[in-house]
Amino acid sequence: MSGTSEPGAASGADGENGAAGRVRQDLFSRSALGVFRLNGQFMAVAEELAKPAGLTAAWWQVLGAVLKEPLPVSGIARAMGITRQSVQRIADLLVERGLAEYVPNPAHRRAKLLRPTDEGLASVRRINPGHATFADRLAGTLGEAELAETVRVLERLIDAMETVTEASTGPVPDSGPESGGRTVTETASAVTEP
């Protein structure tokens, strides 16, 4: 995803030699590259926060998705924007280590629900002080109002991307709140509030 158009690339439908189309393409590329970089930064911070609790960022991410309610692996994957196979592997590790357990799913006989054990909840609670300190530092640097606006814009971008990708590929099966779909705000509070 480069920030510039290739020579001979399709021009925009604006009738101005594709100038508006190239601007949109550049904005799309810049936003994607920014999100990729931000994801790397968030994951590095999450690794540091999770380490003292004996977790990895990925383990914390999956446990955090099920703090408020048990979810099937597919629901966790949708809420976190990662593959079902990755979540399955991590969920199995969490169960093996006693941090989570599978429980029957009344809505689906074969797709068990994942929920944290008391030990898993205690691990996430050990992250909370460092998480709160980092959140305070970030809000202090960016400003609380600007941080809230950033979250709002990210949630709008997520919704727009889901709309655009669903329009080109069809609806995602079992998506939405009833199957574990959550906003960034709902997911974020779930990660730290057992």
C-alpha positions as a Python dict, from the first residue, in 0.01 Angstrom:
ca = {
    (1, 'M'): (0, 0, 0),
    (2, 'S'): (208, 286, -115),
    (3, 'G'): (96, 641, -63),
    (4, 'T'): (118, 723, -434),
    (5, 'S'): (-59, 598, -742),
    (6, 'E'): (122, 389, -999),
    (7, 'P'): (150, 540, -1348),
    (8, 'G'): (-137, 415, -1557),
    (9, 'A'): (-344, 326, -1249),
    (10, 'A'): (-719, 359, -1283),
    (11, 'S'): (-830, 716, -1237),
    (12, 'G'): (-1111, 824, -1009),
    (13, 'A'): (-1463, 873, -1138),
    (14, 'D'): (-1449, 1246, -1068),
    (15, 'G'): (-1371, 1363, -1422),
    (16, 'E'): (-1071, 1567, -1300),
    (17, 'N'): (-797, 1340, -1436),
    (18, 'G'): (-837, 1124, -1129),
    (19, 'A'): (-704, 1386, -884),
    (20, 'A'): (-979, 1328, -627),
    (21, 'G'): (-941, 953, -671),
    (22, 'R'): (-567, 976, -608),
    (23, 'V'): (-630, 1187, -296),
    (24, 'R'): (-875, 924, -165),
    (25, 'Q'): (-628, 646, -249),
    (26, 'D'): (-354, 832, -63),
    (27, 'L'): (-580, 884, 240),
    (28, 'F'): (-674, 516, 239),
    (29, 'S'): (-305, 413, 222),
    (30, 'R'): (-201, 658, 493),
    (31, 'S'): (-480, 544, 723),
    (32, 'A'): (-394, 177, 668),
    (33, 'L'): (-23, 233, 727),
    (34, 'G'): (-102, 439, 1038),
    (35, 'V'): (-326, 164, 1176),
    (36, 'F'): (-57, -98, 1104),
    (37, 'R'): (200, 110, 1291),
    (38, 'L'): (-43, 182, 1574),
    (39, 'N'): (-124, -189, 1602),
    (40, 'G'): (246, -265, 1644),
    (41, 'Q'): (275, 0, 1913),
    (42, 'F'): (-35, -126, 2096),
    (43, 'M'): (88, -485, 2082),
    (44, 'A'): (431, -388, 2218),
    (45, 'V'): (269, -200, 2508),
    (46, 'A'): (28, -489, 2569),
    (47, 'E'): (320, -735, 2585),
    (48, 'E'): (490, -520, 2850),
    (49, 'L'): (169, -479, 3051),
    (50, 'A'): (78, -849, 3032),
    (51, 'K'): (423, -991, 3111),
    (52, 'P'): (414, -933, 3493),
    (53, 'A'): (79, -1117, 3505),
    (54, 'G'): (228, -1420, 3328),
    (55, 'L'): (32, -1350, 3009),
    (56, 'T'): (116, -1252, 2654),
    (57, 'A'): (-64, -977, 2467),
    (58, 'A'): (-249, -1240, 2264),
    (59, 'W'): (-359, -1431, 2574),
    (60, 'W'): (-476, -1107, 2735),
    (61, 'Q'): (-663, -1015, 2417),
    (62, 'V'): (-856, -1343, 2413),
    (63, 'L'): (-922, -1346, 2789),
    (64, 'G'): (-1033, -984, 2770),
    (65, 'A'): (-1291, -1068, 2506),
    (66, 'V'): (-1469, -1305, 2746),
    (67, 'L'): (-1451, -1115, 3075),
    (68, 'K'): (-1811, -988, 3057),
    (69, 'E'): (-1965, -1299, 2902),
    (70, 'P'): (-1853, -1632, 2759),
    (71, 'L'): (-1823, -1635, 2379),
    (72, 'P'): (-1760, -1895, 2110),
    (73, 'V'): (-1420, -1883, 1943),
    (74, 'S'): (-1579, -1735, 1629),
    (75, 'G'): (-1735, -1453, 1834),
    (76, 'I'): (-1400, -1372, 1997),
    (77, 'A'): (-1233, -1367, 1654),
    (78, 'R'): (-1492, -1122, 1521),
    (79, 'A'): (-1472, -895, 1827),
    (80, 'M'): (-1093, -884, 1806),
    (81, 'G'): (-1055, -879, 1429),
    (82, 'I'): (-828, -1185, 1420),
    (83, 'T'): (-867, -1528, 1264),
    (84, 'R'): (-1075, -1800, 1423),
    (85, 'Q'): (-779, -2039, 1397),
    (86, 'S'): (-555, -1803, 1595),
    (87, 'V'): (-818, -1764, 1865),
    (88, 'Q'): (-872, -2142, 1878),
    (89, 'R'): (-501, -2204, 1932),
    (90, 'I'): (-481, -1940, 2208),
    (91, 'A'): (-808, -2054, 2371),
    (92, 'D'): (-677, -2411, 2386),
    (93, 'L'): (-355, -2286, 2550),
    (94, 'L'): (-552, -2082, 2803),
    (95, 'V'): (-763, -2385, 2890),
    (96, 'E'): (-454, -2606, 2913),
    (97, 'R'): (-295, -2358, 3157),
    (98, 'G'): (-609, -2324, 3371),
    (99, 'L'): (-675, -1961, 3276),
    (100, 'A'): (-999, -2034, 3086),
    (101, 'E'): (-1245, -2316, 3037),
    (102, 'Y'): (-1489, -2432, 2775),
    (103, 'V'): (-1855, -2449, 2878),
    (104, 'P'): (-2160, -2574, 2688),
    (105, 'N'): (-2319, -2332, 2444),
    (106, 'P'): (-2700, -2342, 2464),
    (107, 'A'): (-2722, -2192, 2114),
    (108, 'H'): (-2488, -2441, 1945),
    (109, 'R'): (-2407, -2793, 2057),
    (110, 'R'): (-2060, -2815, 1898),
    (111, 'A'): (-1933, -2455, 1937),
    (112, 'K'): (-1842, -2437, 2306),
    (113, 'L'): (-1818, -2106, 2489),
    (114, 'L'): (-1491, -1985, 2638),
    (115, 'R'): (-1490, -1818, 2979),
    (116, 'P'): (-1209, -1722, 3217),
    (117, 'T'): (-1140, -1922, 3531),
    (118, 'D'): (-1077, -1754, 3865),
    (119, 'E'): (-704, -1780, 3790),
    (120, 'G'): (-757, -1613, 3450),
    (121, 'L'): (-955, -1332, 3611),
    (122, 'A'): (-681, -1283, 3871),
    (123, 'S'): (-419, -1260, 3594),
    (124, 'V'): (-615, -988, 3416),
    (125, 'R'): (-665, -799, 3744),
    (126, 'R'): (-285, -795, 3792),
    (127, 'I'): (-259, -601, 3464),
    (128, 'N'): (-502, -328, 3573),
    (129, 'P'): (-258, -101, 3766),
    (130, 'G'): (-10, -81, 3476),
    (131, 'H'): (-296, -48, 3227),
    (132, 'A'): (-443, 244, 3425),
    (133, 'T'): (-103, 415, 3450),
    (134, 'F'): (-41, 384, 3076),
    (135, 'A'): (-394, 509, 2996),
    (136, 'D'): (-331, 813, 3219),
    (137, 'R'): (1, 884, 3044),
    (138, 'L'): (-160, 856, 2700),
    (139, 'A'): (-452, 1080, 2797),
    (140, 'G'): (-207, 1327, 2950),
    (141, 'T'): (-4, 1340, 2630),
    (142, 'L'): (-292, 1348, 2381),
    (143, 'G'): (-555, 1515, 2597),
    (144, 'E'): (-866, 1342, 2726),
    (145, 'A'): (-1105, 1505, 2476),
    (146, 'E'): (-876, 1426, 2183),
    (147, 'L'): (-834, 1067, 2300),
    (148, 'A'): (-1214, 1029, 2318),
    (149, 'E'): (-1244, 1179, 1968),
    (150, 'T'): (-976, 940, 1840),
    (151, 'V'): (-1172, 644, 1973),
    (152, 'R'): (-1491, 778, 1813),
    (153, 'V'): (-1318, 819, 1475),
    (154, 'L'): (-1161, 472, 1496),
    (155, 'E'): (-1505, 323, 1569),
    (156, 'R'): (-1648, 507, 1266),
    (157, 'L'): (-1360, 379, 1050),
    (158, 'I'): (-1423, 22, 1169),
    (159, 'D'): (-1794, 54, 1087),
    (160, 'A'): (-1717, 202, 744),
    (161, 'M'): (-1466, -72, 664),
    (162, 'E'): (-1719, -337, 766),
    (163, 'T'): (-1982, -174, 543),
    (164, 'V'): (-1745, -153, 245),
    (165, 'T'): (-1606, -505, 285),
    (166, 'E'): (-1952, -657, 339),
    (167, 'A'): (-2079, -476, 28),
    (168, 'S'): (-1805, -637, -181),
    (169, 'T'): (-1804, -982, -20),
    (170, 'G'): (-2153, -1019, 126),
    (171, 'P'): (-2251, -1016, 492),
    (172, 'V'): (-2031, -1189, 745),
    (173, 'P'): (-2219, -1491, 882),
    (174, 'D'): (-2327, -1462, 1245),
    (175, 'S'): (-2199, -1106, 1280),
    (176, 'G'): (-2348, -851, 1513),
    (177, 'P'): (-2401, -809, 1884),
    (178, 'E'): (-2595, -1132, 1926),
    (179, 'S'): (-2289, -1333, 1820),
    (180, 'G'): (-2023, -1134, 1998),
    (181, 'G'): (-1978, -827, 1774),
    (182, 'R'): (-1877, -529, 1989),
    (183, 'T'): (-1761, -173, 1943),
    (184, 'V'): (-1402, -78, 2023),
    (185, 'T'): (-1526, 85, 2345),
    (186, 'E'): (-1719, -224, 2454),
    (187, 'T'): (-1426, -450, 2374),
    (188, 'A'): (-1174, -224, 2546),
    (189, 'S'): (-1372, -206, 2867),
    (190, 'A'): (-1422, -582, 2854),
    (191, 'V'): (-1046, -636, 2840),
    (192, 'T'): (-990, -477, 3181),
    (193, 'E'): (-1316, -501, 3371),
    (194, 'P'): (-1382, -854, 3500),
}
